[in-house]
Amino acid sequence: MLTNTLNTNEVKNAAGTEEEFTRLSIEARSTIFARINETPSLPHRLTISHTESGTGVNKRRRSVVRVDKTIAGQIDTTQPMRASVYCVADLPVGNQSTTALSADVIANLVSFLASLGASTTILYDGTGNGAASLISGGI
């Protein structure tokens, strides 16, 4: 289980600077964190949730890690704007004896989002191959 305060570089912004979050709630298999010192009218949230379906070897878990951030509009400053990014894992937990498959596909996604291929540096600034595609709408 995660600690109630994420304050040791668990979450970073595009500049690679730590952003601190505190847990707001836990309900069943879902939790919500809020950015510490956020402006109340401009929420910045980190949500983690899990649901399971099926039984036996057909049992699956759908897990979501989601970040929502609201800021003042950049063109019409009277209109707030919200961005949401989330990762969904749909895993065959009933038919796995190890987490190797899950770890491999997560590694594939994270490396595609946060690197340029040959580099071993994690890019937080949105310039990784996958992140740049998400931001620009490119393929």
N, C-alpha and C positions, 0 to 999 in steps of 0.2 A: 504494500500500500504506500502511496506517495505521502510525504509529509504534508502538514497543513499549510506550510509556507514554502513556496518554491523561490529560494533566494540564493542559491549557490550555482548560478550559471545554467540552470536547467532550461531556461527560456531566454533567448537573445533576440535582439532586433536586427534590422538589416545592416547596421553598423557593427554588429558583433558585440554590442553592449548588453549586459545582463538587464533583464526586466523582471521585477519581483512580483509574484502573485500570491494571494492568500485564498484558502478554501472558503467558499461561501456556503456550500451545501453538499450533502450526500443523500441521495435517495436511491434505494435498491442498488442497482449496478451502474449508477451515474453520479458524477461529481462535477461541480462547477467551481472554477477559480476566477477571482477578479484581480486585475492589476492593482497593486498597492499604489495609493495616491492618484488613482484615476479621477477624472472629473465626473461627478455623478451623472450628468446629462450626456456624457460621451463614454459609455461603457466599453471596456476591453476585457473580454472573457476567454477562458480556456475551458473547454468541456471535454470530458472523457465519459463514454458510455458503452455498455455491452448488452447484447441480447443473444439468447441461444434458441435454437430451433432443432427439431429432429431428436432422434434417440439412437443409442447404440453407435454403430460405425457411421451412421448418417447424421450424427449430431454436428451442428455447425455453430460457430460463434461469429457474430457480426460486431466488430468493435470500431468505434469512431473516436478520433481525436480531432477536435475542432477549435479554431481560433476565430473569434469575431471581434472586430475593432471598429468603433465609430469615432469619426473626427468631424470637424466643421468642414462644410463644403469648400472646395477650392475656387470655384467660379461663383456660385451663389452661396455666400458664407452664412446665409440664414437657413440653409438646408443642410442638415447633417448627412453624412454619407457613411455607409457601413460596408466593410469588406469581410468576407467569410472565406476561409480556406479550411479544408478538412481532408483527413486521410481515413479511408474505410478499409478495414481488413475483414475479409470473409474467409474464415479458416475452417478446415475440416477436422475439428478437434476430436471428434469421435473415432477417427480412423488414423490418428497420429500416435506414434509411440515416442517421438521426440519432437522438439520444436524446430528442427533443421529447415523444413520447408517454409515455415512461417518466417524464420530469421532470414532465409535467402531472398524471399520476395520483398521483405521490408528493406533489406540492404540494397536490392536492385533499385527500388524506388528512391530511397534516400540518396544514393550515389548519383542517380540520374538528375534529381532535383538540385543537388548542392555541389556538383563538380563539373569540370570540363573534360572529363575522360582521363587524360594522361596525368592530370594533377592529383596530388594526394591531399590538397588543401580543401577544407570545407568552406564553401562560399555562402555567406549569410546575406549577401547583398542582392540576391535575385538574378545573378548572372550565370548560375549553373545552367547546363543545357535544358533540363526539364523546367526549372523555374522560369527561365527566359521565355520558353514556349508558352507557359501559363500566363505570364504577364503580357506578352505581345499578341497572344492569340495565334502564334505561328505554328506551323507543322514542319 
